[in-house]
């Protein structure tokens, strides 16, 4: 198949990167919003992240096995159907103002995203010359950056009301019997955006149904690895990459999930303004993806990964130790240097695995459960210490591990089979 024939499949599958990024990056908006609408504390509100990443952990292996049996295209369509269903479930969840219902809706959408990510990353990595897999995956992930940028902007505008009552005002509204109506009005703001999301996903489903995708055959397609097995971990770079994705996603989600709360704590920035600042930060994430893809033409991916990890360790340290807008700007700078991390770790982790690529990809997607664990730890630290700023020690530790992976963990070693 000529390179030109890869263009349409590449473009369509790349659209999936936008969709799952959009899902994840609405969470920094949903966390403070549902905290308010459902009257939650920091630890409880961190469970907004949990169902999506739990879905990744539980669904990734079934998604990989599904791909083996039915192929990439059917995996994509099934994943999109789950994604759309989860978005539609937000409407009754808001009507009931039920946090468990919201959690269930997020789990369903997260299950769909897990299918899409399990399919999308290895598909793009293998859709062309093997020597350019990291660069190609970073290019596709640049549109993931676009979704990450757009989500907080749309969420801040259409979900956050900008109304922030003090505890004393809440107590007065409760006494006057006005609180329930106010909380319901807050919960209802999610309905129109999620209805639109579901509609867009349905259109994407139709596009995939009527488009022929080339079924990628990895090298050694007849080798073992077509069923569930932990044997893929005999490759050390796979094992370290799984931990790498766990810590990377933990850092990304932890930084963003509490950014609005963090900005209020260190610089007294209102929620809508903080949401807009996170939009700017995620714009840097998108620019970083495109620029990182270009730089990889001249700098080895693992070396660039290590450099960016060092920079983010320093930035998060400033965010922990400083006060005011300096601390906020330091955290805002981190997404630019996070930009290349996920696709680079992923591509290095599945390097030269042949047919076992699909199973390794499933484990790497499972590692996204780190995005559920980090916010829970951060929320618990915040509630225990009274400082969301101290809780940012968690992403700092995560970036330190990524530095190890970039320096040593990614290296392939000869395996005796």
N, C-alpha and C positions, 0 to 999 in steps of 0.2 A: 504494500500500500504506500503510495507516495505521501510526502510530507503534507501536501495540500489537502489530501483526504483526511488528515488528522485534525484540520482546523475546526470544523464544525463540532466533532466530538469533544475536542479540547475546550471549545467555548461553552458548550452545554454543561459539561461536567464542572467546569470552573464556576458556573452560576451556583452550583451547590455549595461552594466554599463561601459565597456571600450569604446564603441562607442559614447555614449553621452558625456562622459568625454573628448574624443578626440575632438569632435566638439567644446565644450566650451573652451578648453585650447589651441586651435589654435588662439583664439582671441587676446591674448597678442602679438602674432606675426602679425596678420592681422592689428591691430590698427596702429602701426607705419608704416607698409608696405603700407596700403591704404592711410594713411595720406600723405605719400610721393608720391605715384603713382597718387592719385586723388587731390593732393594739398589742404589738409584740415587743419583746426586749431584743437586745442585740443578738444573743445566742439563738433565739427563736427565729429572728429574721434571716439569719444565715442559712436556714433550711430552704430558702428560695433557691439557692445554688444546688443544694444536696440532691433533689430528685433527678435533675438533668444528668449529673455526673454519676449518680448511682445507675441510671439507665445505661450510660456508656459502659460501666463495669459489667452489668448483667447481660447486655445485648450484644456486645462486640463479638464474642465468640460465636453465638448463634448467627450473627450477620455474616461472619467469615465462612461458616459452614453453608449458609444459604447461598453465598456467592459461588462456592465450589459446585453446588448442585444445580443452581438455576442461572448462574452467570451474573455479570455486572449490571446489565440493564434492568432485569427484574428486581435486583436488590435495590437499585435506585428508586424505581417506581414504588415499591413497597415502603421504603423509607419515607418518601414524600407523602404517601397516604397517612402514615402515622403522624408526621409533622403537622399536616393540615388538621387532622382530628384533634390533636392536642391544642392547637390554636382555637378551634371552635369551642372546646370545653371551657375556655376562659369565660365565655359568656354566661353559662349557668353558674360557674364558680363565683363570678362577680355578683350575680343576682342573689345568691345565697350568702354572700360575704363570708365564705367558708375558707379558711386557710388550708385545711386538709384537701379540699376540692381543688384549690389552686395548685397545691403540691402534686396532686394526681395529674392535672392537666400538664404541668411541666414535665412530669415523668413520661407521659405519652409522647410529647413533642421531643423530649430528649432521646427516647427510643428511636424515633425516626431519624434524628440527627446522627445517632450512633451508626445506623445503617449507612447513611450518606457518607459519613467520614471514613468508615471502614472500607467502603467501595472507592471513594473519591481519591484518597491519597495514593494508594498503590496503583490505581488506574492511570493517574497522571504521571506518576514516577516511571511507569513502564511504557508510556505512550511516546516512544521515540528512542533516541540514542541513549544507551545505559550510562555513558560517561557524563551526561548532562542532566541526570535525574534530579540532583539537588537544586540546580538552577531552574529547571522546568517546574519543580514543585514549589519553589519560592515564587515564581511568576504566578502560578495559579493561586497560591496563598495570598498574593497581593490583593486579590478580590475578596478574600477573607478579611483583609485589612479594611477594605471599603465597607463591608458589612459592619465591622467593628466600629467604624467611624460614624456611619449613618444611624445605627441603632440608638445610641444615647441622645443624639440630636432629636430624633423623632419621639423617643420616649419622654425626654424632658419637655417637649412642646405639647404633646397630646395626652400624656399620662399624668405627669406631675401637675398639680393644680397651682402650686406656689403658695398655698394657704398653710401656714404653720402656726398653730395655736400653742400658747404656753401651757404648762400643767395646770395653772390656776384657771385659765380660760376653759380648758377641757373639763375641769371639775365643775365649773359654773354651768357649762352646757349639759353635763350629766344631770346636775340637780334640776335644771329647767326642762329636762326631757327632750333636748334638742340634739343630743350627741349621736343617737342612732341614725337620724336623717343625714347628718353631716358625714358620718363614716360611710354610709351607703353611697352618698354622692361621690366620695373619694373612690370607692371600689368600682363604681360604674364607669369611671374614665378609661378603664382598660378595654371595654367592649368594642368600640369602633376600631382601634388599631389592630386588635387581634382578628376581627372579622376581615379586615383588609389583608392581613398576613395570610389567612387561610385561603382567600380568593386568589392571591398571587401564586401560592403554592399549587393550587389546582391548575392554573394556566401552565405552570412549569411541568406538571404531570402530563398534560396533553402534549406538550412539545416532545417529551421523551417517548411517549407512546408512538408517535408518528415519525420518529427519527431512528435510523439504523445506526447503532453503535458497533464499532469493531470490537470483537471479543479478544482481549489481549491474552496471548499465551506467553507466560514467562519461560525462560530457559529451564531445561530439566523438568518439563511439565509432567513427565510420567514418573518422576521420582516420588519417594515417600513424602508425606506432608499434606496429603489430601484429606486427612481426618484429624480430629482434635488430638494434639500431642504436645507435651512439654519438651520434646526433644529439640525443638528449635532453640532452647536456651543453652544448648551445648556451644552455641556461638556467643562468646562473651559480649560482643558489641550489641547483640540483641538485648541481653539482660540489662546492661548499663543504660541502653536507650529507653527501655521501659521505665526504669527509675527516673531517667532524664525527663521523660514526658510527664510523669507523675509530679515531679517537682516544678517543671515549667508551668504546667496548667495551674498547679496550686498557687504559684507566684502571680500569674496573670489574673486569675479570678480573685485572689485575695486582695491584690492592689486595687482592682476596679470595684469590687463589691462594696467596700466600705469607704470609697473615696468621698462620697457626699457627706457621710458622717465624719470622716477624717477632716475634711475641709472646714466644716462647722467647728470642730474641736480645736484645730490649731490656728485658724484664721477667721472664725466667725462668718463664714461665707454662706449665704442662703442656698437652699436646695436647688433652685432653678439655675442660679449662677454657677454652682458647683457642677451641675449636670452639663452646662455649656462648656465649662472648662475641661470636663472629661471628654467631650466631643473634640475639643482641640487636641487633647492628648492622643485620642484615637486617630485623628488626622495624621499625627506624627507617626503612628503605628503603620498606617497605610503607606505613607511616603517612605518609611523605613523598609517596607517590603519591596517596593519597586527599586529603591536605591540599593538595597542589599542584594537583590538579584543581579543588578549591574556590577556591583563590586565583586561578586563571586566569579566574574569573568577574569579577575586579576588576583584575587586573594583566595586561598584555600578555605572552603566552608568551615572546617573545624577551627581554623585559626581565627576567622572572623567571629565565630560563635564564642570563643574564649575571650576575645577582646570585649565583646558586648556584655558578657557576663560580669567581667571586672567592673565595667562602667556602671552597671546596674547595682552591684554591691555597694559602690560608693554613693550612688544617688539615693538608695533606700536608707543608707546610714545617715545621710543628711536629713532625709524625711523623718527619721526617728529622733534625731538630736536637735534639730532646729525648730524654730517657732515661726508663726506668721506665714506670709506669702512665700518666703524662701523655701520652707518645707513643702508647701503645696506645689510649687514649680518643680522641685526636685522629683516628686512623685509623678508629676505630669510628664516629665522627660523620659521616664522609664519605658513607656510603650514603644518609643522609637527604637530602642535597643532590644526590646523583646521581639521585635517584628520578625526577625529571621529564625528565631529559636525553635519554634515547633516544627516547621517543615524541614529545617536542617537536621535536627535530632532524628526526625522520622526517616528522612532519606538515608542518613548514615546508619540507622538502625536496621534497615531492610536491605542493605547493600549486599549484592552477590548471594542471595538466598535461593534463587530459582523459584520452584513452585512453592516452597515454604514461605515465600514473600507474603502470601495471603494470610497465613496463620500468624506470622510475626506481626503483620499489620493489625490483626485482631487484638493481640496482646498490647500493642502500642496504643490502640484506641481505648482499651480497658484502663490503661494507666491514667486516662483523663479523670478517673475517680479522684485524683489529687485535687481537682477543682471543687470537690465536695468537702474534702478533709480540711484543707487550709482555712476556708472561711469559718468552719466550726471551731477550729482551734483559736482563730483570731477573735471570734465572738466571745468565746469563753474567757480569753485573756482580757478583753475589753471589759466584760462584766465583772471580772475578779479584781481588776486593778483600777477601774474607772477611767482608763485611758485607751482609746482606740489607737493612739499613736504608738504606744508600746507594743501593741499587737502586730505592728508592721515588721517586727523581728522575724516573723514567719516567712514572708517573701524574701527577706535578706538571706536566710539559711538556704532557701530554694535556689537562689542564684549562685550561691557558693557551690552547690552540687553541680550545677550546669557547667561551671568553670572546670570542675574535675572531668566531666564528660568530654568537654571540648579539648582538654589537654591530653587525656589518657583513655577514658572509657570508650571512645568511639573506635579505637584501633582494632582492626581485624587480626585474628590469630589463626594459624593453621589448625584445622580440626581433623582428627583421625576418626573415620567412621567405620 
